[in-house]
Amino acid sequence: MKSVLQYKDSQSFSVRRIELLVCLLAAIAIAAGANRGIAQPSQSARSVPTQDGDGSAYATTVAYVEHFYPLWFTYNQSRLNNLAGTSNRMAGPVKMSPICSFVVASNDDTLYASAFLHLRAEPVILTIPATRVTYSILIVDAYGNIMPEVIPPETPGVYALTGPGFSGKLPQGVTPVSLPVNFSVVFFRADKFSSTGEDQSAQASAFRESLKSQPLSGYVSDPGGGSARIVSDLLLAPPFKTTADLLIQHSPILFLGQLQKAVAAPNTPPLSPSEQAVSTRFNALLNDPRTPRSEFRAGARKAHQLILDNYLTHTGPTNWIHFTNIGEWGDNVLDRAATTEFLQFSNGIGTAAYYHAFRDKAGRPLDGSEQKGYTLTFPAGALPKAKRFWSLTAYTPETIELVPNRAHKYVVASYTPGLKYDDDGSVTIFMTRRVPTGVPTANWLPTPNGPFNIVLRVYGPEGDVANNTYLPPSIQKD
């Protein structure tokens, strides 16, 4: 804990509030006594009406949770961000570690910096320095919908991110960038290695630390202010996914009340007529004391099961889960909710592709309790095509967080130094608790002594990856 308190005195109160929230979230998890393990899809969940339904409190609650589930995450993440005093300010963890649960499925491929933008009062000035490091920019709304590319890729400059209706004057040399909503989240991901395997971690770190963002009024006073804050990984410890899961299972009425606040918050984009109808109907039913609370409890739990089922059963012939509509879901609110649950703040296919496996070739849940473990072999010519890199990361089953291990090794990637290819051009990744005898450490991905899951990322998709036809090989149990 000592390292967390090595901040300026002006920040100490915010840090203590963050520590308190971490403890409260942990207490919820402990009190609930959740079982650690793979979430199993039910066989009958898909028969439940989830849109207009029959007008009952049960069906309306199912539709309400499905429609607005992502808002619970971004609303509460934004509140925590406000407590930390980093709203409108780029920030990133000094390192990625198993304690990082703020965002689902964090990974160790790139250096991250992000900001929760609140543009209602004034624009935010974003300064992007020049660098030779490859990076990407993702801007999403409160639902995780990806906004059109508003800043040219890898183009340094000073940009004013403005909300709808802004008509004020900007300083000379600042490029206006109009966003369609007043609340959004912006992510920078800077590659630690080049596409040829060159270690550029130092340059990526310098780039991230040189990012600047601050409200317009602050920029006018100090154009050089607003440097990105590099914070302890402890500040990213609150497990929002686990907290949502536990609340729905053990205190669904409390969860629904929190979701109502999120829907009504200024963060939320204006509701469409159909969304407004679902919200109005739900609010009326929840506020009616004659409606049995049991219908709301059952509806919230059923919606949650539908969300889990939708993701976990979205498998191809080799048992990899792959969504082709990330960030562009249209009316498919169930896909949107499911992606939030397991891969929040994912990029669109133009930037990255994601494949998620919970089962091996035979359909058995991945479980590292046996020392032999698993292998994944990419045949020659069948490696995922990437301009930037491909990588494999192992995760714990519920929180979808990095797997703790003594080697502090969280990824095997195309850029991994010493990665050994076979003579025929194929490459095999070994997923075990310990390095198998005779296997290069570079080809080893540590797994836990129990259930786990694997995410394959492909940054800079090309060829069949870019057109969503790539099929990763099955994971084999040794």
N, C-alpha and C positions, 0 to 999 in steps of 0.2 A: 504493500500500500504506500510505502514511502515515496516511490517514484512518482505516484500520481499527485502527491502534494508538493512537488517541486515546481509549482507554478507561482506566478506573481500573486502578491497578497490580494489584489483586486479580483482575482479569479477564484480564491479559495472558497468563498461562500457557494459559488456555483458548483464547484467540484464536490463539496460536501453534499449538496442537494442531489447531484448525480449519484453519489455513493449511496445515499439513502434510497433513491429509486431502485438502484440495483438490488439492494437488500430486500426491498418490498417485493420486487418481482420474483426474487429467489424464494421468498417466504410463501408466495402463492404457489409456486411449483412444489415446494416441500409439503405444504399443507394438503395439496391435492393428491399427492402420492401417485403421480402418473407413472404408468408402466412404460419402460423404455423398450422400443421394438418397432418393427415395421408396421405402418398403418395398413390394415387389410381392407380392401373394398368389400362392401356388402353385396349380396346377390340381388336384392330387391330395390335398391335405392333409385334406380333410373325410372321406376314406374310412378314416382311421385310427381304431380304437376308442379312446375317451378316458375311459370311466368304469370299468366292471369289466374290460373287455378280455379277454384270454386268459390273464392271470396271468403273462405273461412280464415280464422286467425292462423291456423296451422299452415295453410297453403300461402297465405300472404306473408307470413314470417319467412318461409322458405325462399320466396321470391325476393324479399327485402334483403336478406343476408347475401344471396347470390349477386344481386345487383350492386350492393354497396360494400362488400367485404374488403376490397382494397383500401377504402377510406379509413377503416379502423387503424390500419398500419400507418399510413402517411400522416393522419391526424395526430396520433400519439408520438410518432417519431419526430414530427415537427414541434410538438410541445416540449419534448426532451431537448431538442435542438435549441429551443428558446431558453430553456433553463440554463443550458451551457453557455449562452450568450454568443452563439455562432450563427444566428439567422443572418442570411445574406452574406455570409462569410465562408469562403472555401476552407475546408478542413479535411484532414485525413489522418489515419492511424500511423504511428511511427513504424508499426509492423503489423502484419496479419498473423493471428494466432488462433488457437481453438477457443479462446475466450470471446472472440468477435462474433456476436450473435445479433447485432443491431439490424443488419440486413441478412435475409436468408441466403445461404449458399455463397458467402464471401469466399474469395479465393486469393491465392498468393502469386498469380501470374503477373499482375501489374501493380503499379503504385496508384492509389486512389486519392482523389480529392473530390469533395462534393459540397453542395450548398443548397439549403432550403430557401427558396427565393420568395419574398413577400413584396409584391410590386404595387400594392394598392396605394400606398402613401407616396412613393417616388420610385424612379428607376434604380436599378443596380448597375454599377459600372464594373465591367469585367475586363481585366487586363491579362492578355495571353502573351507570354514571352516567346521569342524565337528559340527553337531547339532542333536538333537533328534526330531526336528521339521520336519514334512513332507513338501517337496517342489518338484517342477518340473522344468525342464529346457526345453525351446523351442528355437530352432534356425531355422530361416527362411531366405529365400533369398528376393530380392526386390519385388517379386511377392507374397510373403507369402507362397511359397512352403516350406513344412517342410523338413528339412534335416534329414537324418538317425541319429539315436541315436549315438552320437559320444562320449559322456561322460556317463559312467555308472551311473544309477540313484542313487542319494543320496550317492555319493562316494566322500569324501573330497580329496583334493589334489591340486597340482599346474599344470596347463595345458597350453600348448602353442597352441593357435589357429592359424593355418597357412593357407595361401592361396595356390592356385594351383601353383606348380612349385617351392615351397620353398625348398632350399637345404642347408641353412645355419646351423650353429652350435647352439645348445640350451644349456643353463646352466644345470649343473648336478641336478637331482631331478625333472626336468620339463618333464611332459609327453606330447609328441607331439599329436596334434589332427588336422588332415588334413581336411579342408573344401573345397568343390568343386568350390567356388566362392570367390572373393576378398571382396565382400560386403555382410554383413548379419546383422541380428538383433537377439540378444540373450535376452531371458526373463527368469527371476527367479520368481516363484510364491510360496511364503511360507505361509502355512496354519496358520491362527491365532488361530484356535481351533483344537484340536485333533479329531479323529473320534469318541471318546467317549464323546466329549463335553468339555474337559478340556481347559481352556483359556491359550493359549501359546503365546499370543501377545508379551509379553516381550522377550521371547526366539526368536520368529520370527524376531522381530526388531533387536535384537543383531546379529542374523545370517545375516540379510540383510546388516547391517552396517559393518560387517566383510568381506563381499565379496570384492575382489580387482580385478581390471583389469587395465592394462596399456601396452603401447607398450614395446616391448622387450628391447629397449635401456633404457627406464625408469626403467624397472625391474633390469637390470644389475647395474644401478647406485644406486637404492634403492629398494631392494626386498620387503620391507614393505610398499611401496607407492601404490597409486592407489585405496585407499579405496572408497567405494561407497559413492556418494554424495546424501544426503537426502535434497530435495529442496521443496520450497513452491509449493502448488498446483496451484498457479497463473501461474507458468511457464509451466503448462500443459493446459492452457486455450485456446490456438489457436484452433478454431473449423475447422479442416481440411475437414471433411465431408460436413459441411454446406457451407464452402467456395467453394469446388468443385461443389456442387449442384447449388449454385448461379452463379458461373462463367459460367457453361454450359448453364444455362437458360438466363442469361443477357449479357454475354460476351463470347460466345462460341469460337470465333476466338482467343481470348486471352488464353482461356483454352487450345486450341489445340496447340498453340505456346509453352506453358509451358509443355505440354505433350511431344512435340517433344524434348525439352531439357532433359526431364527425360529419354526418350528412348535412347538418344545419350550419356547419362551420364556414367561415369565409374562405377556407382553403378549397372547398368543393366547387368545381365548375358549375355553372347554371344547369339545373336539371332539365332534361328533355321532357316533353309532355308525358311519355310513358313512364319515365323515372319518377316524375312528380306524382303521377297517379298511384304508383306503388308506395311511395313515401307517405302520401296523404292517407291512403287506406290503412297502412300499418299504424301510423300515429293515432288515428281514430280508434282502432281496435285496442291498441296498447293502453290508451287513456280511458277506455271503458271498463269500469270495475266489474261489469257483469261478464266479461270475457275470461274464461278460465286461464289462469297463468300456465297451466299444464300444456295448453296448445302452443304457447310461445316457446316454452322449453323444448317441446318435441320438434317444433318447426326449426328452431335454431340448430338443434343437433342433427336433424335430417339434412338441412342445407350444408352443414359442415361435412357430413358424410358424402354428400353428392360432390362437394368440392374435391375431397380426397379421391373418391372413385374416379372422377373425371380425369384427374392427373394420372393416377396409378394404373389405370386400364388403357391409357393412351399409348399403347405399345405397338411396335412393329414386329416383323417376323423374327428379329434377333433380340427381342425383349428390351430394346431401347425406347424410351419415351422421347418424342420429338414433336414440338408444336411449330407449325409453319406460320402462325399468325401473331407471334409475340409483338406486343405494342400496337397492333392494328387489328383488334378483335372485332370491330364493328358491333353488331348486336349480340355477339356470343359472350355474354357476361359470365357464363360458367367457366369458359376457358380463361377469361381474365382473372377470375377469383382463384382458380387452380394454379395459375402461373404465379400469382402473388404469394400463395401458400408455400411454393417450393422454389421459385426462381425470381424473387422480387427484383425489380429494377434491371431486368435483362435488356440487352440490346436487340434491335431488329436484325433481320437476316442480312441486311446490307453491311452490318458491322461484325456480327458474330452469330454462330449457330450453336445450339445447345442440345446435347443428347444425355439423357438421365437413365441410369439403370439401377433397379432394385433387385433384379433377378438374374440368374445365370442362364445358360443356353437351355437347360432342362426346365426352366420356370421356377426353380427353387430360390427362396429369398437368400440374398447374399449374407453370409455369416462367417466371420473370421475366427470362430472358436476353434476350428481345426488348423493346426500349424501349416498343413500343405497349402491351403489358400486357393487362389485363383490365378489364371493367366488370361491375358488379352493379346492376341497376336494379330497385327495388321499385316496381311500378305503384301508382297512386293507389288507396287502399283495400286494398292488399295488404301494407302494412307489418305486421311482427309486433306483435301487441297486447301491451302491457306496462304494468303499473302503475308500474314504476320506470324502466326504459330497455331499449333494444336496442343492441347494439354489434357491431362487426366487428374482429377482430384477426388479423394475419398472423403465422405461425410458421415457424421453420426446420423442415426435414423430419424429422430424427432425434430431436433433443433436445426438440422442440416447445417452443422458447423464442422470446421476442420477437425480431423482426428488427432487427438493428442498422441505424441510419440517421442521417445527419447532422442531421436535423430532430428527432431524439428523439421521434418521433411514432409511437405504437404502437396507436392505436385511432381508429376513426370510429364515432360513436354518435349516438343520437337527441338527446343533450344537447350534442354538439359545437358550440361557439359558431360561428355563421356558416354552418352547414350549409345549402346552397342546394337548395331544392326547385324543380322545374319548374312551369310555369304550371298544368299539369293535376294537380298534387299528387304526382307521382312524384318519386323521388329516385334519383340514380345515384352510386355509389361507384366511384372510379377506382383500380385496383390496379396501380401501376407503380413503376419504380425512381425516377423523377423526376416532379415535378408536370407534367402535360400542359399545353400552352399553352391559356390561356383557362379553365382549370379552377380553381375556388376551392380553396385549400389545405385548407379544412375537409372537402371531399369526396374528399380524396386519402389513400389508405392505402399507405404505402411497402412495397415488396416487395424481396426480394433479387435478385441477378443469378444466379438458379438456381432449383432446386425450392423450393416453399413450400406451405403449406396455410392455410386460413382457418377460423376459428371464429366463428359467429354465436351470441351469447348474448342471451337474453331474460329479464331479471330482473323478477319479478312477473308471470308469464304470465297472460294472460286469453284468453277466447274459444277459438278453434281451437288456439292455442298451448297453453293449459292442458289441453285434452283430447287433445293429441298428434296432431291432424289437420292442423296447419299445414304447408305445403309451401313452403319458400323458393324464389325463382326461381333459375334456373341462372346460373352465372358464365359470362360471354361473353368469348371471346378477340377482341380488336380487330384 
